[in-house]
Amino acid sequence: MKLKDIHTESMKLQWNFYERTINNYSIIMRIMQSAEEDLLISDVPRVFVEESFFDTCKIMVDEDGIIREGFYSIDETLNSLDYATVAAFNGSSTTASLVDDVFGYGLLYICPLRRELKTIGYLVLGKRYWIDVELRLLRELDIVCDIYNRSLLLGSRGARRIGVHSAATFEKVLEVFPDPLVLIDRKGYICYANRNAKAQFETKKGFFLGERADKAIPGLPEDLVKKNRPFRGEIRYKLQEDYKMFRVESFAVKNADEKGEWRAIIFKDVVKMKVSEEEHLLRKRTESVGMLAGGIAHDFNNMLTGILGYAALMRKLLSDAKLSRYAEAIEHSAQRASKLTKHLLNFSRRQKRSTGLVDINALLDDVLFLLKQSFFSVRIERDFDAALPNIKGDEAELQNVFLNLFINARDAMDGDGLLRVSTSRQDKGYICVEIQDTGKGIDEALQQKIFEPYFSTKESISNLGMGLYLVDKAVREHGGFIEIVSEKEKGTIFYLYLPAPSLRVSEAKPREAPRLGQNLSGRTILVVDDEYLVRELLKGILSETGARLLEAENGEDALEIYARHQHEIDLVILDVIMPGMKGDEVLRRIRKTHGDMKVVISSGFMSEQQRAKLKELRVDGFLDKPFKDDDALSLIMEVLEN
């Protein structure tokens, strides 16, 4: 097409638009004038014929059983329509329709006139010969007819009585209904929407009423409007930055005149509920793993206490250099095993959701230490900033964040590659945790979706796609944010930024090593532990100090021995988890009789909550299993001297 032709065509389009705008404006202004003169039914048909391409217009309104009509046509012989005929043909449809070759017309436009939920009449436009009507012209006509309908309601005598009409009360109830609710006709067009439905689904252009339900509401199945039975399901979609998820219920209802049916659709927003359910399930699952890990670590620690303690004693007593090296090897092996149980216990304790100061380096170290046993072919590199400050946060939440990201990294590498984890202090008061893998990478399109709920690239049907959504949610709840850098087949880097406190938390001072030749002569110590090896180990440690040792293997025996020797005992070393009466109950009963008795708690597994409760009973110290002779002796001397 030549430039001149393009210019001519453009001018034609602009002129057509200008002409339609003038015509529509003229119709609306003449409708307003007719409303002022109470001539909306008698005079407006002439307005539509003179200002539109239709030959005929007939308006029929039912006012309490009396049919008022207005008619105008270029050809008077076409006045063959009556209210009953149009109502029967239209059925329960509540939206305008365009039909061909009916009642002697080549083209007929029927627009139901409505008051609230009830059809009170029809505006009918006819063309003797069929013409092709453009969609935009039809849309403009719908808007003009809607304006006429509203003018009719404002000007009619029946509308003045609307305040006492029962339907008005019903509609008010629907308006304040807490969930979005719409009514659709048999063809699937929306004929009513309450306030919440409009707020949720109406576009900025204001188009909603009169639209096809499955076109106006994202995710609504097309066949829902065709089903004549109750329907239940869910729809999900994203609107800008918000994730939408609704539980949908649809059921049939009778219209106001008991003829035909509508379908009511109720939308229950379940995003928060679903996310909370998934968080709860994930938390319970992780807590279960933590409890199992803690139980295993407790039993393992009891055994390691004997191995580590006796190996240390043997090494000191053996004069043979070769045997001493063997004892040292046993001690080092036990220390490595002790380190594993320590990581297990740290993992378990954090699942108790204690909120406070979090050592990010230690947390990362624990998670990586445990995961490396299952990341067989993944090489793990650490680069932690030793001066990284502790942050305020929830240890359980952050532990799950890193656990999730590490597992995702392993899956992206198909179990074989390099996982690099580093921490650093950033400007503007943030710390940064960088997690880099050499996996498949994520293309740019998917990077915009990975933090959405129920989105997953994994094929497993058991994968819910909530992992990264919960990661992002947890980081944001800590006042942080996540950045991602990735390229297909070149790996992915996650940058987690978390706010850091302005002051560095002071470090705990290490306990001093015991001085040689400690003398505890005249001191009596009661050891309460169900493990024989632990009692024997403490007996061996204290044998060189001159202390007198009393033993009890359960809580009941401990209270009996304590009652007999309470004026002689200087210190009680008490296990917490024992068959029968637990250590905390023993401590509680001791405090009732002697509030100043010195007590050290010795346990292989203790949560932060348990430790806090025991501190309320004025515990003097904690001896965590497994321990070496020096550790036990240092704490005992410190407590007795204080």
CORQUIHU-V235420 format. One record per backbone hydrogen bond with DSSP energy under -0.5 kcal/mol. CO is the residue of the C=O (numbers start at 1). NH is the residue of the N-H. Records with the same first field share a line. If there is no record, write none. Layout:
# CORQUIHU-V235420
CO->NH + NH
This chain:
# CORQUIHU-V235420
2->6
3->7
4->8
5->9
6->10
7->11
8->12
9->13
10->14
11->15
12->16
13->17
14->18
15->19
16->20
17->21
18->22
19->23
20->24
21->25
22->26
23->27
24->28
25->29
26->30
27->31
28->32
29->33
30->34
31->35
32->36
33->37
34->39
35->38
39->43 + 44
43->46 + 47
44->48
45->49
46->50
47->51
48->52
55->74
56->126
57->72
58->124
59->70
60->122
61->63 + 68
62->64
63->66
65->67
66->63 + 68
68->61
70->59
72->57
74->76
75->78
76->79
78->80
82->86
83->87
84->88
85->89
86->90
87->91
90->93
97->110
99->108
102->105
105->102
106->101
107->127
108->99 + 110
109->111 + 125
110->97 + 112
111->123
113->120 + 121
115->118
117->256
118->115 + 120
120->62
121->113
122->60 + 124
123->111
124->58
125->109
126->55 + 56
127->106 + 107
131->133
132->134
134->138
135->139
136->140
137->141
138->142
139->143
140->144
141->145
142->146
143->147
144->148
145->149
146->150
147->151
148->152
149->153
150->154
151->155
152->156
156->160
157->160
158->161
159->162
161->164
162->165
165->168 + 169
166->170
167->171
168->172
169->173
170->174
171->175
172->176
174->177
180->267
181->194
182->265
183->191 + 192
184->263
185->188
188->213
189->185 + 191
190->210
192->183
194->198
195->199
196->200
197->201
198->202
203->206
206->208
207->203
208->211
209->208
211->190
212->215 + 216
213->217
216->218
217->220
221->224
222->225
223->226 + 227
224->227
231->250
233->248
235->246
237->244
238->240
239->242
242->239 + 244
244->237
245->270 + 271
246->235 + 248
247->268
248->233
249->266
250->231
251->264
253->262
255->258
260->255
262->253
263->184
264->251
265->182
266->249 + 268
267->180 + 269
268->247 + 270
270->274
271->275
272->276
273->277
274->278
275->279
276->280
277->281
278->282
279->283
280->284
281->285
282->286
283->287
284->288
285->289
286->290
287->291
288->292
289->293
290->294
291->295
292->296
293->297
294->298
295->299
296->300
297->301
298->302
299->303
300->304
301->305
302->306
303->307
304->308
305->309
306->310
307->311
308->312
309->313
310->314
311->315
312->316
313->317
314->318
320->324
321->325
322->326
323->327
324->328
325->329
326->330
327->331
328->332
329->333
330->334
331->335
332->336
333->337
334->338
335->339
336->340
337->341
338->342
339->343
340->344
341->345
342->346
343->347
344->348
345->349
346->350
347->351
348->351
349->352
350->353
354->356 + 395
356->393
358->360 + 391
359->363
360->364
361->365
362->366
363->367
364->368
365->369
366->370
367->371
368->372
370->373
371->374 + 375
374->376
375->378
377->379 + 417
379->381 + 419
381->421
383->423
384->386
385->388
390->501
391->358
393->356 + 395
394->398
395->399
396->400
397->401
398->402
399->403
400->404
401->405
402->406
403->407
404->408
405->409
406->410
407->411
408->412
409->413
410->415
411->414
412->440
413->416
415->377
417->379
418->420 + 438
419->381
420->436
421->383
422->434
424->432
426->429 + 430
427->430
429->500
430->426
431->498
432->424 + 434
433->435 + 496
434->422 + 436
435->494
436->420
437->492
439->491
440->489
443->447
444->448
445->448
446->449 + 450
449->452
452->455
454->456
460->463
462->464
465->454 + 455
466->470
467->471
468->472
469->473
470->474
471->475
472->476
473->477
474->478
475->478 + 480
476->479
481->497
483->495
485->493
487->490
491->487
492->437
493->485 + 495
494->435 + 496
495->483 + 497
496->433 + 498
497->481
498->431
515->518
518->520
520->523
523->548
524->570 + 571
525->527 + 550
526->528 + 573
527->529 + 552
528->575
530->532
531->535
532->536
533->537
534->538
535->539
536->540
537->541
538->542
539->543
540->544
542->545 + 546 + 547
543->546
545->520
546->522
548->525
550->527
552->529
554->558
555->559
556->560
557->561
558->562
559->563
560->564
561->565
562->566
565->568 + 569
570->598
571->526
572->574 + 600
573->528
574->602
576->578 + 583
579->555
581->555
582->586
583->587
584->588
585->589
586->590
587->591
588->592
589->593
590->593 + 594
594->597
598->572
599->620 + 621
600->574
601->623
602->576
603->625
607->611
608->612
609->613
610->614
611->615
612->616
613->617
614->617 + 619
615->618
621->601
622->624
623->603
628->632
629->633
630->634
631->635
632->636
633->637
634->638
635->639
636->640
637->641
638->642
